[in-house]
Amino acid sequence: GNSVTQMEGPVTLSEEAFLTINCTYTATGYPSLFWYVQYPGEGLQLLLKATKADDKGSNKGFEATYRKETTSFHLEKGSVQVSDSAVYFCALYYNQGGSEKLVFGKGTKLTVNP
Amino acid sequence: GAGVSQTPSNKVTEKGKYVELRCDPISGHTALYWYRQSLGQGPEFLIYFQGTGAADDSGLPNDRFFAVRPEGSVSTLKIQRTERGDSAVYLCASSLGGGVAYEQYFGPGTRLTVT
């Protein structure tokens, strides 16, 4: 079936540190891939997406590249800020045989300390 | 403009009771999705509406769960004979259309606690 596996949290970093959150997927066909973010007290928001192999999604200094050969979509940021503290969810978009949905990973909680 | 709204924000109910959770999508959005997020987990798909009809209800866990969207706007998720395992945050999302081209906008969720 279709599934997403992302690295276990929580992750704690100091401000300006480099961030990587690993995400791998299992899917039939070639799904679109997403990173969503949930800031404290807020709803889920789309952070970035990539719809085909080798595409790079980017937003707010975050980047992720769709790697078909390794079925991965790792999230990276070169220098995190305290305001990046949130829960990050990797997801794939599944559309097959009339079924259409987002499939999410379990989420990774990031805390950035000043 | 207004985002997706969900009411109530919190609902506490006793085991065996019936509950209704409401979702008001962004105006003009034809697609509406319900997800359930248990503690420590990512959101799990329940049902997808395109207009008034349920295009995909494969995520509803059993026949105690039912959702409607009679006029193609507001949707209600209905849970009969609630069980403690139904406790979770229920999320609603809407988008301009179905398909990956359209971003899903999420509401703040309804936290359901079954005692």
Interface residues (C-beta under 8 A of the other chain):
Chain A: V4 S32 E42 G43 L44 Q45 L46 T51 F89 A91 Y93 N95 G98 S99 E100 K101 L102 V103 F104 G105 K106 G107
Chain B: G3 V4 Y33 Y35 G40 Q41 G42 P43 E44 F45 Y48 A55 D56 S58 G59 L91 A93 G98 G99 V100 E103 Q104 F106 G107 P108 G109
